Structures are given as C-alpha cells and as structure tokens.
C-alpha cells in the first residue's frame, strides 16, 4: 500500500493548485532553476526564476511551498520522492467525487516533473539553507526599544515635577518549541550605544565573510533573513 501522508488544509489547497498548473510549465520552471547562476539559496530567489511566459498566467507559490515542504519531509524521514508522491495520490483518491478523480489524474500527469523537483539538488539546497537559517531553540520575531520618561516629584506634596529620568526598555517577542514568548530588558544609554556598535559590527562581519570567503570560492552566500545574496 502507498500509505497516507497527513496533509493540513493549506497543503491540500497547494496540492490542488499544483494540479491546475500545466505540467510543461512545471518542467520549464525546474529547468530555469537548474540553469541559474549563482545557485539560489532562498525561496524568493527561486520565485524570480519563473519563466516570463508563465509568470503572468500562473501562480507558482503553491508549487514552491509544497515542494520545499515535501523535501523537508524527505530529509527527516526515509521516504523517497516516489513514496511521498504515492501517498499524496492516495490522499487525493480518498476525497471521493468527480473533483477527486480529476485531481488524481492531474497529479499523475504532473508526477514526473514533481519527482524531478523533489530529487533536484538545487531545491534541496534551498530547503537546507532555510532549515539551517532557523535551526535555533529560540527565534526572534520582533523587537522594539521603548523610550520612557519618568517624572521626579517633590517630597512635600508630590504636585511639583522637579526632574525627569529617561529610560529605555528592549522588548523582544520570540518563538520557541512551546510557543510565543516576550521578554523586556531595561537598558541605559551605554547599553544602547554598545548595541548600536554590535549591530554595525555584525553587518561588517557578514559583508567580510561574503567578500573574503564566498566570492573567492565562487559560492553563493545568503545573509540569514534576507532574500538577496547581495543584501545586508
């Protein structure tokens, strides 16, 4: 038996959208990715490689989401591309009805192109790059520095403002394995200055690593969180 792959609602919609993409367009898309120089490391870089003849006609985002997700499944299981495609086909067959039959036939027609993508080292590299970029216990989602003004009142009656204290709070929202969390840390001016300098140094180090290591070796380099290999 082919078995069954558990698909969420979004995955099912992506599978259905892929069934509506012409098989020839999927093949042209893979060929464009294989011919790209430098090699893509980010989904946005792959998205830009959709051939112009197809770009205005079809939405390739469902295909890209689906194949990167399935390649990740491959990397963390012993499932082959054929096995994964079989499982999705079985899931489509279980839906029943005329639409299910149509989707199953469309899926089988697109299967050779999809199998080629799942086995393509360039799509595999993008999946690995994404996983390595975010393979951390805690992932920062949002930060802000809040500047607060605290009045100093007179001791006698408390109705006179005699001075002001200006404070800073670094507020961080981050995700971990058990959900979203927040953390607030009090900063002073020296902390702000050091943080600004460390940010500047981090950007300089990333630029140095790319120019002195990646470029001489002819390797693509992507700054984590960016979409362009030239972005800092």
Residue pairs with C-beta under 8 A, 6 or more apart in sequence:
1 90
2 83
2 86
2 87
2 89
2 90
3 83
3 86
3 87
3 90
4 87
4 90
4 91
4 94
5 73
5 84
5 87
5 88
5 91
7 15
7 88
7 91
10 65
11 66
11 69
12 91
13 62
14 62
14 63
14 65
14 66
15 66
15 88
15 92
15 103
15 107
16 103
17 59
17 62
17 63
18 26
18 62
18 63
18 66
18 107
18 110
18 114
19 102
19 103
19 106
19 107
19 110
20 106
21 58
21 60
21 63
21 110
22 58
23 109
23 110
23 112
23 113
25 51
25 54
25 57
25 58
26 63
26 110
26 113
26 114
26 117
27 113
27 116
28 51
28 53
28 54
29 49
29 50
29 51
29 54
29 60
29 63
30 113
30 116
30 117
30 120
32 49
32 50
32 51
33 40
33 46
33 49
33 120
33 122
33 123
34 120
34 122
36 45
36 49
36 122
38 220
38 229
39 122
39 125
39 220
40 46
40 49
40 122
40 125
40 126
40 220
41 125
41 126
41 129
41 220
41 221
41 222
41 229
42 126
42 129
42 130
42 222
42 226
42 227
42 228
42 229
43 64
43 68
43 126
43 130
44 227
44 228
45 126
45 227
45 228
45 229
46 64
46 123
46 126
47 60
47 61
47 64
50 60
54 60
67 114
67 117
67 118
67 123
68 123
68 126
68 127
68 130
70 84
70 118
71 118
71 123
71 124
71 127
72 127
72 131
73 79
73 84
74 80
74 81
74 84
74 118
75 124
75 127
75 128
75 131
79 87
81 114
81 115
81 118
81 119
82 115
84 118
85 107
85 111
85 114
85 115
85 118
88 107
89 104
89 107
89 108
89 111
92 100
92 103
92 104
92 107
93 100
93 104
94 100
95 103
117 123
129 222
133 222
133 224
133 225
134 224
137 176
137 177
138 174
138 175
138 176
138 181
139 174
139 175
139 176
140 172
140 173
140 174
141 173
141 174
141 175
141 180
142 172
142 173
143 170
143 171
143 172
143 173
144 170
144 171
145 168
145 169
145 170
145 171
145 187
145 192
146 168
146 169
146 171
147 166
147 167
147 168
148 166
148 167
148 168
148 169
149 164
149 165
149 166
149 167
150 164
150 165
150 166
150 167
151 161
151 163
151 164
151 165
152 161
152 162
152 163
152 164
152 165
153 159
153 160
153 161
153 162
154 160
154 162
167 186
167 187
167 188
168 186
168 187
168 188
168 189
168 191
168 192
169 184
169 185
169 186
169 187
170 184
170 185
170 186
170 187
170 195
171 182
171 183
171 184
172 182
172 183
172 184
172 185
173 180
173 181
173 182
174 180
174 181
174 182
174 183
175 181
187 195
203 232
206 223
206 232
207 232
209 221
210 221
210 223
210 229
213 219
213 221
214 220
214 221
215 221
220 229
221 229
222 228
222 229
223 231
223 232
226 232
